[in-house]
Amino acid sequence: MIESFAEKVERRLSDKGMTNYSLAKKLEISPSYLSEILNDKKLAIEQRVKIAEYLEFKLEIADVRKPLNVKGKEVAR
């Protein structure tokens, strides 16, 4: 199963003993903006790159594509 961007972030934060709040502060963004990124409300490609670099995971193409809802299912554009 392919992990979503948010799942990768959650896993790496857990591995590092960090919270979303501490990540947001480290990246100098608001916790609410980070939440919007992780909930796919903001694409924010540059921020996703910074997050992946900071948490040391490989960014995939699917991580920078906004999902498209089709009858309740997420499909990458």
Sequence and secondary structure as in RCSB ss.txt:
>XXXX:A:sequence
MIESFAEKVERRLSDKGMTNYSLAKKLEISPSYLSEILNDKKLAIEQRVKIAEYLEFKLEIADVRKPLNVKGKEV
AR
>XXXX:A:secstr
    HHHHHHHHHHHHT  HHHHHHHHTS HHHHHHHHTTS   HHHHHHHHHHHT    GGGGS EEEETTEEE
E 
